[in-house]
């Protein structure tokens, strides 16, 4: 089955003459959003590791106190 090669233009309502510029702009916007999400993911991962380490330290303190009694 043959498909229209410009289906994406039709789907998103782009004119064929404007499409390359619009698509390049949209791709750049999406790349920027991905970059921000990756940075946020790194920040969240770091925060989770900090929480994990803090909990481990507290558990160790509780375990030491329990053995001292």
Secondary structure, DSSP 8 states (H G I E B T S, - for coil): ----TTHHHHHHT--HHHHHHHHHHHHHHHHHHHHHHHHHHHHHHHHHHHHHHHHHHHHHHHHHHHHH-
